[in-house]
Amino acid sequence: MDTNRQEDSAYSLICDETRVGSIVDVEADFPWMVGRIELTDAGQRFVPFLLSLTDESREQTDEHDFPGQWRVESHWHVTDEGGNLRGISFPALHDDMTIYWRWR
């Protein structure tokens, strides 16, 4: 068994006060954390923004297409396995719902 893997959904992605989703199958791949996100209903609206940060083949996205607070890294957090709210870099979301982040 991989001791760096978290099997339950102890992690959650948060933007401001919005719980974007649960992060499951979490692994540490220093310096990155990686998992698979299960979006909440409220989290669905973040997908176009998050994908625009990682997919270079998509059309150029005007930064004004998204709310200003989404574009501020300090608004992004993950609750860790202890329930602590921790700052992260912008999360990197891919089409298969794999998500990467780094602790700030």
N, C-alpha and C positions, 0 to 999 in steps of 0.2 A: 504494500500500500504506500502511496506517495504521502509522506508526512507533511508536505507543503500544501495539501489540498484540503479545502473546507467544503464538506458535502452538503451542509444545510444552507438555508438562505439567511444566514446571520448578517449579511452585508446588504445595504440598501444605498442606491444612488439618489442623492438629494440635490435639487437646485433651488436655492432660497428656501422656501417653506414647502416645496412640492416634492413628494416622494415619487421619483421617476420610475423606479422599479426595484425588484429584488435581484441581487447578483448571486448566482449559484455556481457550483463547481469552481470555486475560487482557488487559484494557485498563485504562488509567488514565483516570478521569473525575473529576479533582480536585474534592473531596478523597477521592473514593472510588476503590477498585479494584473491578473487576467481572470476572466470568468465569462459567464453567459448571463445576459440580462433578461429577466421576465418583466416586461413593462406593465405598469399600472394603467388604468384607463387614462388618467391624467398625464402619464408619461408618453403616450402615443404622439402628442403634439411636438415633443422634443426630437423625434427621430430625424426629420429632414435637416435640422440644425446639426445634430451630432454626426450624421453621415457626411454632411458638407465639410466637416473638419478633417476627414480622413480619405475621402475618395477623390483623387485628382482627375479622374475621368469625367466627373460630373461638370456641368456648366458652371462657370464662375458664379458664385452666389454673392449678391449684394448684401453687405453686412446689415443694411437697414431692413432686410427681409425678416429679421428676428428681433425679439425684444432685447433691449440693451443689457438687461441684467444677465441674460444668457451668455453674453459675450465678455463677461467679466469673470476671470478665473476664480477669484475669491468667493464667488457665489456657488461653487461646486464643491460638494462634500460626499463622503461615503461614511455610513455608520459601520464601524468595525465589529468583530465578533463579540466584543465587550459592550456594544451599544454606544460607544463613544463616537461623536461626530468629529470627523477628521477632514481637513482640507486636502484637496487633490488638484493635480493639474487637469487641464481639460480632458475629459474622457474621450478615448478613441473607440468609436463604435464602427463595426463592420456589418455588412449586409446579413451575415449569418447570426447576428446578435451577439457576437463575441465582443467583449468590452475590455479595454486596457486602461489602466490609470497608474499614476505615480503619486505617492504621498507627498504633500508639501511640507 
